[in-house]
């Protein structure tokens, strides 16, 4: 289960939630609000001590002895490559996570929490979820900020600060500010001009400096929230014809100027699904036919309806990871936002 929450031999899972959550419907749910320290402990994310260890290749060697030929194994160092390892939170054993290079620098789960805590301490945010997926290779922490936006005075949207960190050398540290619409609980990634909504920090030797710089940029979270709410309100006040919506959907979905019949048929079917969300979905009740309703049709499709390559029991986690970090998904939702906020 490549996308599953990490499970331990004692029957527990590396996951905790302050309530049943839209992104991760698995793991331990606690009724009370958590601070970051408690969340790390409850999700078994503390004291991993992720680090680099020398990497060796085990090579078979044929040797001849007086008793005949035999095979032994020699370990030779692999130059420029290391094993990213952690101390397993339950067994205490050293565990391999991935192969990394000379410049790769780990970011501990505690450091990611501290980075999010820069905002939490200022706003009294609530830790919503924290957990480990892919057998410890990826860790996520989400913090709900206190102010709920109400688009058009009635459509509720919460604001989250989310950290997603990779320990295996296959990705960086992503920190993003994302609005989540309460009605259908879809994540609304939107390009907001000069307002920082997502930061990506590479695991390099200057990572600590980059994290310090990120703390300053994350101060823009509330400016981003205000800008998003203002733009969303403007979209709510504007009607959109079905024809204009379909034309926008065509532009959002088309990846190249010309493609084959199969791609065109799939795109037409997707536009039919989007049209239904735009005009009839219960999750868009009260905003049907508006540009705000159109944007939510796009985000609901990409977050909840579009197929994921995962088993049924893994689909929620696969969707969550795709929603938060997949460049193609974010690009398409941002394209929809751009068209809806700029096109006449």
Beta strands, then each sheet from edge to edge (+ up, - down):
strand 1: 15-17
strand 2: 28-29
strand 3: 51-65
strand 4: 68-87
strand 5: 94-101
strand 6: 126-133
strand 7: 138-144
strand 8: 149-151
strand 9: 155-166
strand 10: 173-181
strand 11: 186-188
strand 12: 198-201
sheet 1: 2+ 1+ 6- 7+ 9- 8+
sheet 2: 2+ 1+ 6- 7+ 9- 10+ 11-
sheet 3: 2+ 1+ 6- 7+ 9- 10+ 12-
sheet 4: 3+ 4- 5+
end
